[in-house]
């Protein structure tokens, strides 16, 4: 399993995605939805919706793995982590919904995101 801090950081990153932003999964940064971004994502910082979905889906899955790990813990610090991860998952939902708005014209991608949200 990945380092818990890495998973939590990625989850927080997803929660900060705004409407009109696309994510670059290789460098973990956002890019505005603009023609320059399209060129950049095609040639320099190659990325696509499939990569974005995999990044988000894997992060959510690993976050739930952490929740399961911390759920039965008797350590107060891990119980606090549990509450924090739940809050981060709630915020990540907002970021995912923002991506849905950004990619509103891509019905398949939006359906994939809807399914992910339902599973959350």
LUMLUM-905098 format. One line per field, with one value per residue (C-alpha): chain; residue number from 1; residue in one letter; z, y negated, x negated. Coordinates in pm, 1 decimal, m for minus. Example, Ala and Ser with C-alpha at 12.3 -4.5 7.8 and 13.67 -1.06 7.14 Angstrom:
kedo <- c(A_A)
lumba <- c(1_2)
lumti <- c(a_s)
w <- c(780.0_714.0)
v <- c(450.0_106.0)
u <- c(m1230.0_m1367.0)
This chain:
kedo <- c(A_A_A_A_A_A_A_A_A_A_A_A_A_A_A_A_A_A_A_A_A_A_A_A_A_A_A_A_A_A_A_A_A_A_A_A_A_A_A_A_A_A_A_A_A_A_A_A_A_A_A_A_A_A_A_A_A_A_A_A_A_A_A_A_A_A_A_A_A_A_A_A_A_A_A_A_A_A_A_A_A_A_A_A_A_A_A_A_A_A_A_A_A_A_A_A_A_A_A_A_A_A_A_A_A_A_A_A_A_A_A_A_A_A_A_A_A_A_A_A)
lumba <- c(1_2_3_4_5_6_7_8_9_10_11_12_13_14_15_16_17_18_19_20_21_22_23_24_25_26_27_28_29_30_31_32_33_34_35_36_37_38_39_40_41_42_43_44_45_46_47_48_49_50_51_52_53_54_55_56_57_58_59_60_61_62_63_64_65_66_67_68_69_70_71_72_73_74_75_76_77_78_79_80_81_82_83_84_85_86_87_88_89_90_91_92_93_94_95_96_97_98_99_100_101_102_103_104_105_106_107_108_109_110_111_112_113_114_115_116_117_118_119_120)
lumti <- c(x_x_x_x_x_x_x_x_x_x_x_x_x_x_x_x_x_x_x_x_x_x_x_x_x_x_x_x_x_x_x_x_x_x_x_x_x_x_x_x_x_x_x_x_x_x_x_x_x_x_x_x_x_x_x_x_x_x_x_x_x_x_x_x_x_x_x_x_x_x_x_x_x_x_x_x_x_x_x_x_x_x_x_x_x_x_x_x_x_x_x_x_x_x_x_x_x_x_x_x_x_x_x_x_x_x_x_x_x_x_x_x_x_x_x_x_x_x_x_x)
w <- c(0.0_m71.0_204.7_385.5_358.1_m20.4_m44.7_179.5_m12.0_m342.6_m191.4_m77.2_m424.6_m584.1_m342.0_m462.9_m831.2_m951.4_m1238.9_m1563.6_m1438.9_m1575.4_m1379.3_m1488.8_m1312.6_m1388.1_m1216.8_m987.5_m1088.5_m1243.2_m1578.6_m1700.4_m1970.9_m2257.0_m2605.8_m2478.7_m2221.0_m2496.1_m2684.1_m2365.3_m2264.5_m2610.2_m2659.7_m2344.5_m2036.5_m2199.0_m2010.1_m2076.1_m1911.9_m1875.8_m1671.0_m1464.5_m1393.3_m1295.5_m1067.6_m894.0_m872.5_m732.0_m477.9_m359.6_m336.7_m138.2_87.2_170.2_241.9_492.2_645.2_695.4_848.1_1094.3_1164.6_1428.4_1576.4_1945.7_1888.2_1918.2_1643.0_1398.4_1500.4_1424.8_1087.7_1019.1_1072.3_862.4_572.6_581.6_557.4_272.4_86.5_119.8_m24.8_m299.5_m407.9_m471.2_m686.4_m881.7_m939.4_m1064.4_m1313.9_m1429.5_m1510.5_m1688.8_m1901.7_m1937.8_m2310.7_m2248.9_m2144.7_m2083.2_m1861.0_m1664.8_m1620.3_m1494.1_m1242.4_m1138.2_m1073.6_m867.8_m662.6_m602.4_m482.6_m245.6)
v <- c(0.0_m351.8_m583.8_m708.6_m1070.1_m1036.8_m896.8_m1168.5_m1439.1_m1310.9_m1302.2_m1663.8_m1757.3_m1606.6_m1803.8_m2130.0_m2084.9_m2372.7_m2396.6_m2447.1_m2285.6_m1969.1_m1763.9_m1655.7_m1325.4_m1300.6_m1624.4_m1647.3_m1996.0_m2158.8_m2328.3_m2565.2_m2440.1_m2639.1_m2570.0_m2610.0_m2341.7_m2110.6_m2152.6_m2111.2_m1796.7_m1650.5_m1720.2_m1828.9_m1710.5_m1419.0_m1334.6_m1246.8_m1174.5_m807.1_m889.9_m1136.5_m876.1_m613.4_m862.7_m957.3_m603.4_m461.1_m742.1_m687.6_m310.9_m351.1_m605.3_m348.1_m96.4_m344.9_m393.6_m19.1_m8.4_m290.4_m192.9_67.6_m108.3_m190.2_m463.5_m811.8_m945.7_m687.1_m757.4_m1124.4_m1025.1_m832.3_m1145.9_m1355.7_m1109.1_m1105.2_m1485.3_m1471.2_m1216.6_m1448.2_m1734.0_m1507.8_m1449.5_m1823.4_m1816.6_m1519.2_m1698.8_m1998.9_m1772.7_m1647.2_m2004.9_m2065.2_m1752.2_m1783.0_m1705.3_m1364.7_m1147.4_m832.2_m1011.0_m1174.9_m836.7_m688.8_m973.2_m927.1_m558.9_m643.4_m894.6_m638.3_m387.8_m644.8)
u <- c(0.0_m113.1_m218.3_97.6_m21.1_m47.4_304.1_447.1_260.9_400.0_748.8_713.7_588.8_900.7_1115.7_962.0_1043.7_1256.9_1501.7_1311.4_991.6_835.4_587.9_247.0_194.2_m177.0_m269.3_33.9_138.1_442.4_467.6_740.4_976.3_822.1_688.2_331.1_407.6_531.9_204.3_2.0_192.0_140.4_m230.4_m418.4_m235.3_m57.3_256.9_618.8_954.2_873.6_566.4_769.2_1035.9_776.5_599.6_924.0_1060.9_736.9_712.6_1070.2_1019.4_698.4_871.7_1137.2_862.0_719.5_1064.4_1093.4_747.3_822.7_1184.6_1105.9_807.6_796.6_536.6_683.7_456.7_585.8_946.5_878.3_730.3_1049.1_1260.5_1024.0_1029.5_1410.1_1410.5_1157.8_1373.0_1670.3_1465.8_1327.6_1686.3_1713.2_1398.3_1532.2_1862.4_1665.4_1486.1_1825.3_1922.2_1590.9_1639.1_2018.9_2002.8_1840.4_2134.4_1925.3_1674.0_1956.2_2127.1_1800.4_1770.7_2135.7_2070.1_1762.3_1961.3_2236.5_1979.1_1838.1)
